[in-house]
Amino acid sequence: KVSMYQNVTIGGARVGDSSDKAYPKINSNVTIFAGAVIIGNVVVGEGSVIGANSVVNKNVEPNTIVAGAPARIIGRL
């Protein structure tokens, strides 16, 4: 299960990412707050939380809270 709020963007970071299948992978029990952007070939680990208006362009470890643009770790669950 993934909880996602309004205006979240998930997709490729560059033209041509579709041919490389370079899209984000969202694992189970992730919460993505409003306005977050998750782009590129990144993995969001199980149980993570993405803060509102964050820009995720690197992998997020499981059970981690990230926020900011670019997103950085602000806590662990």
C-alpha positions, 0 to 999 in steps of 0.5 A: 500500500502507498499513500499519496496526496494531491499534486505528486509527480512520479516519472522519468528525469530525462527524455528517453527514460522510457526506453531505459525504463528509468522510472522510480520504484515505490515500495510498500507502506510509503507515504508521499505528501502533497506536491512531492516530485520523485524522478529518475531511476530511484528506489523509495524504500519500504516504510519511507515518508516523503515530505510535502514539496520534496524533490527526490532524485536519489534512492531513499533507504527503507524507514527513512523520512526525507524532505526538501529540494533536493530531498535529504534525510531528516529522520528515521522510523 
